[in-house]
């Protein structure tokens, strides 16, 4: 595990602090000034707490805080979990079309794109050119425009249609509100 690896460690507690001088900050936030590392550790142990290195002031002096390290780690993990829960994950979905797609097929694909957009997902609309259809890119553009008209009430174009090898790709996202 990376946490047990001493060289990759970023959190120094008590005897792991490398600096000789420590600028100590008490639990309530008052600065106690630069003190010898061993005296600061002794002060923390007398209170039943830990000395935790917050940062470095210069190469010789560490900034350390007296706190309950177990409680601190628990609070950090809890905040991390809370932030992860509040994140909105936007997925990318793709709809593939062809130049000569039928009206019913287009309606079905538009209905599926509408579902994706209602869920808040970003949709990539790819139009594939087969064989010599690539010579008639304007027909592909017309097909994409016709498709977008079916979903434009709930979608807005994020990236205009752009030719990418044999695909004409366009990205749409849900409208706000």
URGI-V652451 format. One record per pair of residues at least 12 apart in sequence whose ideal C-beta (glycine too) atoms are under 10 Angstrom apart, sorted by the first residue. I is the first residue (numbers start at 1). J is the second residue. D is the distance in Angstrom with one decimal. If there is no record, write none. Layout:
BEGIN
<<I;J;D> <I;J;D>>
END
This chain:
BEGIN
<<10;53;9.5> <11;52;7.3> <11;53;7.4> <11;54;9.8> <11;69;8.4> <11;72;9.2> <11;73;8.4> <11;76;9.7> <12;51;9.0> <12;52;7.6> <12;53;4.1> <12;54;9.6> <12;62;7.8> <12;64;8.4> <13;41;9.6> <13;44;9.6> <13;50;5.3> <13;51;6.9> <13;52;5.4> <13;53;7.4> <13;64;9.2> <13;67;9.8> <13;69;5.3> <13;72;9.4> <13;73;9.7> <14;37;9.3> <14;40;9.3> <14;41;5.4> <14;44;7.3> <14;45;8.1> <14;49;10.0> <14;50;5.7> <14;51;5.4> <14;52;8.3> <14;53;9.4> <14;64;9.4> <14;69;8.3> <15;37;8.5> <15;38;8.8> <15;41;6.7> <15;51;9.0> <16;51;9.6> <16;52;9.8> <16;53;7.9> <17;37;5.8> <17;40;8.4> <17;41;8.0> <17;51;6.7> <17;52;8.6> <17;53;4.9> <17;62;5.6> <17;64;6.4> <18;37;8.7> <18;53;8.5> <18;56;9.5> <18;62;7.4> <19;34;9.9> <19;37;6.5> <19;53;7.8> <19;56;7.2> <19;57;8.9> <19;58;9.3> <19;59;8.2> <19;60;6.2> <19;61;6.0> <19;62;3.7> <19;63;9.2> <19;64;8.5> <20;34;9.9> <20;36;7.0> <20;37;5.8> <20;38;9.1> <20;60;6.6> <20;61;8.4> <20;62;8.8> <21;33;9.9> <21;34;4.9> <21;35;7.3> <21;36;6.8> <21;37;7.1> <21;40;9.2> <21;57;8.8> <21;58;9.4> <21;60;5.7> <21;61;4.6> <21;62;7.4> <22;34;6.9> <22;35;5.8> <22;36;7.5> <22;37;5.0> <22;38;9.3> <22;39;8.6> <22;40;4.6> <22;41;8.5> <22;51;7.1> <22;53;7.9> <22;57;9.6> <22;61;7.1> <22;62;5.1> <22;63;7.7> <22;64;4.7> <22;65;9.9> <23;35;8.0> <23;40;9.1> <23;54;9.2> <23;55;9.3> <23;56;9.6> <23;57;5.8> <23;61;5.7> <23;62;7.1> <23;63;4.8> <23;64;7.0> <23;65;9.7> <24;37;9.7> <24;39;9.0> <24;40;5.0> <24;41;10.0> <24;43;7.2> <24;44;8.4> <24;51;7.5> <24;62;9.5> <24;63;8.5> <24;64;5.8> <24;65;7.6> <24;66;6.5> <25;52;9.7> <25;54;7.4> <25;63;7.1> <25;64;7.1> <25;65;4.6> <25;66;7.1> <25;67;9.0> <26;43;8.9> <26;44;9.7> <26;47;9.0> <26;49;9.7> <26;65;8.0> <26;66;5.6> <26;67;9.3> <27;44;9.4> <27;47;7.5> <27;49;6.8> <27;65;7.8> <27;66;5.4> <27;67;5.9> <27;68;8.5> <28;66;9.5> <29;65;8.8> <31;63;9.5> <32;64;9.9> <32;66;8.4> <34;57;8.5> <34;60;9.4> <34;61;5.9> <34;62;9.6> <34;63;9.7> <35;64;9.2> <37;51;8.1> <37;53;9.9> <37;62;7.7> <37;64;8.3> <40;62;9.4> <40;64;6.4> <40;66;7.8> <41;64;9.2> <41;66;9.7> <43;66;6.9> <44;64;8.6> <44;65;9.4> <44;66;4.7> <44;67;8.5> <44;68;9.9> <44;69;9.6> <45;66;9.8> <46;66;10.0> <47;66;6.5> <47;67;9.8> <47;68;9.5> <48;68;8.1> <49;65;9.5> <49;66;5.2> <49;67;5.9> <49;68;5.4> <49;69;7.9> <49;71;9.3> <50;64;9.5> <50;65;9.1> <50;66;7.4> <50;67;6.5> <50;68;6.7> <50;69;4.0> <50;70;8.1> <50;71;9.6> <50;72;8.3> <51;64;5.1> <51;65;7.7> <51;66;6.0> <51;67;8.5> <51;69;8.7> <52;64;6.1> <52;65;5.3> <52;66;7.8> <52;67;5.7> <52;68;9.3> <52;69;5.6> <52;72;6.6> <52;73;9.8> <53;65;8.2> <54;67;9.5> <88;120;7.3> <89;120;9.1> <89;121;9.5> <90;119;9.6> <90;120;6.4> <90;121;6.3> <90;122;5.7> <90;173;8.4> <90;174;9.5> <91;116;8.2> <91;119;8.1> <91;120;8.5> <91;121;4.7> <91;122;7.3> <91;123;9.6> <92;116;9.4> <92;121;7.0> <92;122;5.1> <92;123;7.8> <92;124;6.1> <92;171;8.5> <93;112;8.5> <93;113;7.8> <93;115;9.0> <93;116;4.3> <93;117;8.8> <93;119;8.6> <93;121;4.9> <93;122;7.2> <93;123;5.1> <93;124;7.1> <93;125;9.8> <94;113;9.6> <94;116;9.2> <94;122;9.8> <94;123;7.2> <94;124;4.5> <94;125;7.8> <94;126;6.0> <94;169;9.1> <94;171;9.9> <95;109;5.2> <95;110;8.3> <95;112;6.5> <95;113;5.0> <95;116;7.9> <95;123;6.1> <95;124;7.3> <95;125;5.1> <95;126;7.1> <95;127;9.5> <95;147;8.0> <95;151;9.6> <95;170;9.8> <95;172;9.3> <96;109;8.0> <96;124;9.1> <96;125;8.2> <96;126;5.0> <96;127;7.7> <96;128;6.2> <96;167;8.5> <97;109;6.6> <97;110;9.9> <97;125;6.7> <97;126;7.0> <97;127;4.6> <97;128;7.3> <97;140;8.6> <97;143;6.2> <97;144;7.3> <97;146;9.6> <97;147;6.2> <97;167;9.9> <97;168;8.8> <97;170;10.0> <98;126;9.9> <98;127;6.9> <98;128;5.7> <98;129;8.2> <98;130;6.7> <98;133;8.1> <98;140;8.9> <98;143;7.9> <99;127;6.8> <99;128;8.2> <99;129;6.5> <99;130;7.6> <99;133;5.0> <99;134;9.5> <99;136;7.3> <99;137;9.2> <99;139;5.2> <99;140;5.3> <99;141;9.9> <99;142;8.8> <99;143;5.7> <99;144;9.8> <99;168;9.1> <100;130;8.9> <100;133;8.1> <100;139;8.4> <100;143;8.3> <101;127;8.6> <101;143;6.5> <101;146;9.1> <101;147;8.2> <103;146;9.2> <106;143;8.0> <106;146;7.1> <106;147;6.0> <106;150;7.1> <107;147;9.8> <107;150;7.1> <109;125;8.7> <109;147;7.3> <109;150;8.9> <109;151;9.7> <110;125;9.8> <110;146;9.6> <110;147;6.3> <110;148;9.1> <110;149;9.0> <110;150;3.9> <110;151;5.5> <111;150;8.6> <111;151;9.1> <113;125;7.1> <113;147;8.0> <113;148;9.4> <113;150;8.2> <113;151;5.4> <113;154;9.4> <113;155;7.6> <113;172;7.6> <114;150;8.1> <114;151;5.6> <114;153;9.1> <114;154;6.4> <114;155;8.2> <114;174;9.8> <116;151;9.7> <116;155;9.5> <116;172;9.3> <116;174;8.8> <117;151;6.7> <117;154;5.3> <117;155;5.3> <117;156;9.8> <117;172;7.1> <117;173;7.6> <117;174;4.5> <117;175;8.4> <118;154;6.9> <118;174;7.2> <119;174;8.6> <120;173;8.8> <120;174;5.9> <121;173;8.5> <121;174;7.8> <122;155;9.9> <122;158;6.9> <122;159;9.8> <122;171;6.3> <122;172;7.5> <122;173;5.2> <122;174;8.3> <123;151;8.4> <123;155;7.3> <123;158;9.2> <123;170;9.0> <123;171;7.2> <123;172;5.1> <123;173;7.6> <123;174;8.8> <124;158;9.5> <124;159;8.8> <124;167;9.5> <124;169;6.1> <124;170;7.5> <124;171;5.4> <124;172;8.2> <125;143;9.8> <125;144;6.4> <125;147;6.4> <125;148;7.5> <125;151;9.0> <125;155;9.6> <125;157;9.6> <125;161;8.2> <125;167;9.9> <125;168;8.7> <125;169;7.2> <125;170;4.8> <125;171;7.6> <125;172;6.5> <126;144;9.4> <126;161;9.9> <126;164;8.4> <126;166;9.6> <126;167;4.8> <126;168;7.3> <126;169;5.2> <126;170;8.1> <126;171;10.0> <127;139;9.5> <127;140;4.9> <127;141;8.5> <127;143;6.0> <127;144;5.6> <127;147;8.2> <127;161;7.8> <127;163;9.6> <127;166;9.5> <127;167;6.7> <127;168;4.3> <127;169;7.8> <127;170;8.0> <128;140;8.9> <128;165;9.8> <128;166;6.1> <128;167;5.6> <128;168;8.2> <129;163;8.6> <129;165;9.1> <129;166;5.0> <129;167;7.4> <129;168;7.2> <130;166;7.9> <131;166;9.5> <133;166;8.8> <134;163;8.5> <134;165;9.3> <134;166;6.5> <134;168;9.5> <137;161;9.5> <137;163;6.7> <137;168;7.0> <140;161;8.1> <140;163;8.5> <140;167;9.3> <140;168;4.7> <141;161;6.2> <141;163;9.6> <141;168;6.9> <141;170;9.5> <143;168;8.6> <144;160;9.7> <144;161;5.3> <144;168;6.3> <144;169;9.2> <144;170;5.6> <145;161;8.5> <145;170;9.4> <147;170;8.7> <147;172;9.7> <148;161;9.1> <148;170;7.3> <148;172;7.1> <151;172;7.0> <151;174;9.8> <152;172;8.7> <152;175;9.0> <153;175;8.1> <154;172;9.3> <154;174;6.2> <154;175;5.9> <155;171;9.9> <155;172;4.3> <155;173;6.8> <155;174;6.2> <155;175;6.4> <156;172;6.7> <156;173;6.2> <156;174;7.8> <156;175;5.2> <156;176;8.6> <157;170;6.6> <157;171;7.3> <157;172;5.7> <157;173;8.3> <158;170;8.6> <158;171;4.4> <158;172;6.2> <158;173;4.7> <159;171;4.1> <159;172;8.6> <159;173;9.5>>
END
